[in-house]
Structure formats: C-alpha cells, structure tokens
Amino acid sequence: MDVLLTGGNSKFGEAFAKEMRKTHNVVVIPRRHLMARQIHKYKGEYDIILFNHHYMPEDFDNMSFQNNSLICLQILELANANKIAWMLSKGIGAKSKPEFAPYFAYKAMNLHIMRYLAHKREEIYFGIDPGHLIEDHYTAPAKLAVKLFDNPESGKVYTLNGSVSGL
C-alpha cells in the first residue's frame, strides 16, 4: 500500500511518516519539489494522499495561494488515491490573531476544497484537525492520525480522538 505525503519533513510529518511506514510504503514530496513545481515525478496510483505541508512566509498573494492550496489540486491531477486528507486547523475561525489571517485563510480554503471534492467525486476526502500539537511530542498524535485513515467518511473533519470536529 502506497502513501503520498506532503509536509513529511516537518516534525509532525516525520512522526506521521514513521508511523505510516509500519504498514505502508510512504513517498514524501520534498518541499523543494513543491516549491519548484516538480510534482510530475509523483504521478501515479496511491492508497492515501495526505496534504500536511504549509508554505511560509505567507501573505495574501498569488505565490502563497498557489503554494498552500492550489498545489494540492495540481497534485490531484497527477496522483490518484482512495483516501485523500488535509491537515487543517481549528484556528480557521480565529478572530483575535489578524497576523495569522493568511495561514487560517489557506487552511479554510483547503477545508472547502476537500468538501467540494467529497461532494463531486467518489473517493474519500476528509480533514484532520489535530488541535494543539506539543513541541517534541509528535509520536502519539501521529499514531492517532494514522488510525483516522481506517474508516473515514467523506466530507468530514476529524479530531485526533476520532470524533467529528466542529470545523
């Protein structure tokens, strides 16, 4: 079983990839390939795709929109999977941190891309709302995130404990 992962070099991404490698062949798209649009190398069939990347620094500009949201759609033009997930953020509805508005806006865009694809297509599209991840304690949340791929419903967002998120 094959997994395609973006953001697999972040601290959480590395823990997720390590857990997923126990039962799957994991292919990580390095950040440099995402930024250089060298994604054609990852064309193919996968069982799972997880979009865990986030482009920083960001602003409300074309480059940030491309690197945070549109790149996911471009990857989905090349790669097919039965289950496709996005790492999201409960902060999407944040009102008190305007400096994080671009970050939350792109996460919200990905949430709506996921819901639209769940509505239009037969594959399973879902989101993961990890909550607050504690620095250097990524193994336990990574194990929980891996379990979410067992039986997700398309169009839903799940917290790490498996309940449906308020997103």
ZIGI-V426787 format. One record per residue. N is the residue number from 1. RES is the residue in one letter. D_FIRST is the distance of its C-alpha to the first C-alpha in Angstrom with 1 decimal. Layout:
BEGIN
[[N	RES	D_FIRST] [N	RES	D_FIRST]]
END
This chain:
BEGIN
[[1	M	0.0] [2	D	3.8] [3	V	6.9] [4	L	10.4] [5	L	13.2] [6	T	16.9] [7	G	19.3] [8	G	17.2] [9	N	20.5] [10	S	22.5] [11	K	23.3] [12	F	21.2] [13	G	18.4] [14	E	18.4] [15	A	18.4] [16	F	15.5] [17	A	13.4] [18	K	14.6] [19	E	13.7] [20	M	10.2] [21	R	9.8] [22	K	10.9] [23	T	7.6] [24	H	5.0] [25	N	6.0] [26	V	8.6] [27	V	10.9] [28	V	14.2] [29	I	16.8] [30	P	20.0] [31	R	23.0] [32	R	25.1] [33	H	22.8] [34	L	22.9] [35	M	26.6] [36	A	27.3] [37	R	25.2] [38	Q	23.3] [39	I	20.2] [40	H	20.3] [41	K	18.4] [42	Y	15.2] [43	K	15.5] [44	G	12.6] [45	E	9.9] [46	Y	7.2] [47	D	6.0] [48	I	8.3] [49	I	11.4] [50	L	13.9] [51	F	17.4] [52	N	19.0] [53	H	21.5] [54	H	25.2] [55	Y	27.8] [56	M	31.0] [57	P	34.0] [58	E	34.2] [59	D	36.9] [60	F	37.4] [61	D	37.1] [62	N	35.1] [63	M	33.1] [64	S	32.0] [65	F	31.1] [66	Q	29.1] [67	N	27.2] [68	N	26.5] [69	S	25.8] [70	L	26.1] [71	I	23.5] [72	C	20.9] [73	L	22.2] [74	Q	22.2] [75	I	18.6] [76	L	17.9] [77	E	20.1] [78	L	17.8] [79	A	14.2] [80	N	12.9] [81	A	10.5] [82	N	10.9] [83	K	11.9] [84	I	14.0] [85	A	16.1] [86	W	19.1] [87	M	20.7] [88	L	24.3] [89	S	27.6] [90	K	30.2] [91	G	32.7] [92	I	32.3] [93	G	35.6] [94	A	37.4] [95	K	41.0] [96	S	42.4] [97	K	40.5] [98	P	41.3] [99	E	40.2] [100	F	36.6] [101	A	37.0] [102	P	34.9] [103	Y	32.0] [104	F	32.2] [105	A	32.9] [106	Y	29.7] [107	K	27.7] [108	A	29.6] [109	M	28.9] [110	N	25.1] [111	L	25.7] [112	H	27.6] [113	I	25.2] [114	M	22.4] [115	R	25.0] [116	Y	26.1] [117	L	22.7] [118	A	22.1] [119	H	25.5] [120	K	25.0] [121	R	21.5] [122	E	19.4] [123	E	16.1] [124	I	16.2] [125	Y	17.8] [126	F	19.0] [127	G	20.5] [128	I	20.6] [129	D	24.2] [130	P	24.0] [131	G	27.7] [132	H	29.5] [133	L	27.3] [134	I	29.6] [135	E	29.8] [136	D	28.3] [137	H	26.9] [138	Y	23.3] [139	T	21.4] [140	A	22.3] [141	P	21.6] [142	A	18.2] [143	K	17.4] [144	L	18.8] [145	A	17.0] [146	V	13.5] [147	K	15.0] [148	L	16.0] [149	F	12.6] [150	D	13.0] [151	N	15.6] [152	P	17.2] [153	E	19.9] [154	S	20.0] [155	G	22.9] [156	K	23.2] [157	V	23.3] [158	Y	22.5] [159	T	24.1] [160	L	22.4] [161	N	24.0] [162	G	22.3] [163	S	25.6] [164	V	26.1] [165	S	27.5] [166	G	30.9] [167	L	29.5]]
END
